[in-house]
Amino acid sequence: MEAKKLTLLLLCLLCAAGIFAQNKLYKKAVFRSGPDSLQYRVMYPEGFSTSEDYPVVLFLHGSGERGNDNSKQLTHGSALFSKAENREKFPAIVIFPQCPANDYWAKVEVDRSVQPLDFKYHYEEAPTKPLDLTIQLMDSLLSEPYVKKDQVYVMGLSMGGMGTFEILYRRPEMFAAAIPICGGGDTNAAKEYATKVPLWIFHGARDNVVDPLLSVTMASSILEYGGYPNLTLYSDANHNSWDPAFKEPGLLAWLFSNTSKSKNGKTTD
């Protein structure tokens, strides 16, 4: 029994050490706009130099990682980009903003009295403050000469998957590709980005929190508006479909293979 406790303790210590090392790669930062602020983490490529240029990945976390500690948002997804082999193959600036507690990336009403949850989207209204600040942060970053304007990507899971669909609607010219995981969105809004931004959509078929049909209907709407999305449903996955999604062997290769049809915010023919 003592040996088992010791083994468990060692595993916990190793895990904590791994998280600590990972957190060191993602530097704490705060973006300010007037009286408002957005906490975020940023990881730069190894050997980062302002004389070179790099792709940018924006990652939007789920509702469980909201807060003001500027740390929890690294729980899911950050390890994917900080792996040594991925940093070597896909050097990029990776941004993890943190949404405050009781707020959302997407402009959405959530009915938590039912399972799966019910969502009503209001894209016709102004974006939430966290999403608006994130857009401003991205605009600020994209003004830097070391950013590849045609290789800017967005990923998100759950609440962040919904934020991914919405930020594509609000700024379709900004992104070269997107990966929404177990999310959903306004199907009518897909018209704004269906033919402009390649998507790889993921969901667990057994998801009892966010209905997998939300991803299916988003993919269907994108098809109707002339786009060609990838859609992957995991037959044995529940809400945490990000786990198998992050293990997809071609995930990052697909993401970074896409380049935008626009540069510096202007569409090119």
Residue pairs with C-beta under 8 A, 6 or more apart in sequence:
22 74
22 78
22 79
22 82
23 41
23 71
23 74
25 43
25 82
26 41
26 42
26 43
26 74
26 78
26 82
26 94
26 96
27 41
27 42
27 43
27 44
28 39
28 41
28 70
29 39
29 40
29 41
29 42
30 37
30 38
30 39
30 40
30 70
31 37
31 38
31 40
31 97
31 133
31 136
31 137
31 140
32 38
33 133
33 136
36 129
36 133
37 133
38 97
38 98
38 130
38 133
38 134
38 137
39 68
39 70
39 97
39 98
40 70
40 73
40 95
40 96
40 97
40 98
40 137
41 70
41 71
41 73
41 74
41 78
41 95
41 96
41 98
42 93
42 94
42 95
42 96
43 78
43 81
43 82
43 93
43 94
44 54
44 93
45 54
45 87
45 91
45 92
45 93
46 87
46 88
46 91
48 54
48 93
48 146
49 146
50 144
50 145
50 146
51 146
52 146
53 145
53 146
53 147
53 148
54 91
54 92
54 93
54 146
54 147
54 148
55 90
55 91
55 92
55 93
55 148
55 151
55 152
55 153
55 256
56 92
56 93
56 94
56 95
56 138
56 141
56 142
56 147
56 148
56 151
56 152
56 153
57 81
57 92
57 93
57 94
57 95
57 153
57 154
57 155
57 255
58 95
58 97
58 134
58 138
58 152
58 153
58 154
58 155
58 167
59 73
59 77
59 78
59 81
59 94
59 95
59 96
59 154
59 155
59 156
59 160
60 97
60 99
60 105
60 134
60 154
60 155
60 156
60 157
60 159
60 160
60 161
60 163
60 164
60 167
61 72
61 73
61 75
61 76
61 77
61 96
61 98
61 99
61 156
61 157
61 159
61 160
62 76
62 156
62 157
62 158
62 159
62 160
62 161
63 104
63 158
63 159
64 72
64 75
64 158
65 72
65 73
65 75
65 76
65 98
65 99
66 72
66 98
66 99
66 100
66 101
66 102
66 103
66 159
67 98
67 100
67 101
68 98
68 100
68 101
69 98
70 98
72 98
73 96
73 97
73 98
73 99
74 96
76 157
76 242
76 246
77 96
77 155
77 157
77 242
77 246
78 94
78 96
80 86
80 246
80 251
80 252
81 87
81 90
81 92
81 94
86 252
89 252
89 253
90 252
90 253
90 255
90 256
92 151
92 256
93 141
93 147
95 137
95 138
95 141
97 130
97 133
97 134
97 137
99 105
99 130
99 159
100 130
103 128
103 129
103 130
104 110
104 128
104 130
104 159
104 162
104 163
105 128
105 130
105 131
105 134
105 156
105 159
105 160
105 162
105 163
105 166
105 167
106 121
106 128
106 131
106 159
106 162
106 163
106 165
106 166
106 185
107 121
107 122
107 123
107 125
107 126
107 127
107 128
107 131
107 166
108 119
108 120
108 121
108 122
108 162
109 119
109 120
109 122
110 117
110 118
110 119
111 117
111 118
111 119
111 120
115 208
115 209
116 207
116 208
116 209
116 210
116 211
117 209
117 210
117 211
119 162
119 184
119 210
119 214
121 162
121 166
121 185
121 186
121 189
123 166
123 169
123 170
123 186
123 189
126 132
127 135
127 166
127 170
131 163
131 166
131 167
131 170
134 163
134 167
135 167
135 170
135 171
138 152
138 171
138 174
141 147
142 149
142 152
142 174
142 265
149 260
149 262
149 263
149 264
149 265
150 176
150 259
150 260
150 262
150 263
151 176
151 256
151 258
151 259
151 260
152 174
152 175
152 176
152 260
153 175
153 176
153 177
153 178
153 179
153 255
153 256
153 258
154 164
154 167
154 168
154 175
154 178
154 179
155 164
155 178
155 179
155 180
155 181
155 255
156 162
156 163
156 164
156 179
156 180
156 181
156 183
157 181
157 182
157 183
157 242
158 181
158 182
158 183
158 209
158 210
158 239
158 242
159 183
160 181
160 183
161 180
161 181
161 182
161 183
161 184
161 210
161 215
162 180
162 183
162 184
162 185
163 183
164 178
164 179
164 180
164 183
165 180
165 183
165 184
165 185
165 186
165 189
165 190
165 218
166 185
166 186
166 189
167 174
167 175
168 175
168 178
168 192
168 193
168 197
168 199
169 185
169 186
169 189
169 190
169 192
169 193
172 192
172 193
172 196
172 197
173 196
173 260
173 262
173 265
173 266
173 267
174 265
175 193
175 197
175 260
176 197
176 198
176 258
176 259
176 260
177 197
177 198
177 199
177 200
177 254
177 255
177 258
178 197
178 198
178 199
178 200
179 199
179 200
179 201
179 202
179 245
179 251
179 255
180 199
180 201
180 202
180 215
180 218
181 201
181 202
181 203
181 241
181 242
181 245
182 202
182 203
182 204
182 207
182 209
182 210
182 212
182 215
182 239
182 240
182 241
182 242
183 210
183 214
183 215
183 218
184 210
184 211
184 214
184 215
184 217
184 218
185 214
185 218
187 217
187 218
187 220
187 221
188 221
190 218
190 221
190 222
190 224
190 225
190 227
191 225
193 227
194 221
194 222
194 223
194 224
194 225
194 226
194 227
195 225
195 226
195 227
196 261
197 227
198 228
198 229
198 230
198 258
199 219
199 222
199 227
199 229
199 230
200 229
200 230
200 231
200 232
200 251
200 254
200 255
201 215
201 218
201 219
201 229
201 230
201 231
201 232
202 215
202 232
202 233
202 234
202 241
202 242
202 244
202 245
203 210
203 212
203 214
203 215
203 216
203 232
203 233
203 234
203 237
203 241
204 212
204 233
204 234
204 236
204 237
204 238
204 239
204 240
204 241
205 212
205 233
205 234
205 235
205 236
205 237
206 212
206 235
206 236
206 237
206 238
207 237
207 238
207 239
207 241
208 238
208 239
209 238
209 239
210 239
212 233
215 231
215 233
216 231
216 233
218 229
219 229
219 231
222 228
222 229
223 229
230 254
232 245
232 248
234 241
234 244
237 243
237 244
245 251
261 267
261 268
262 268
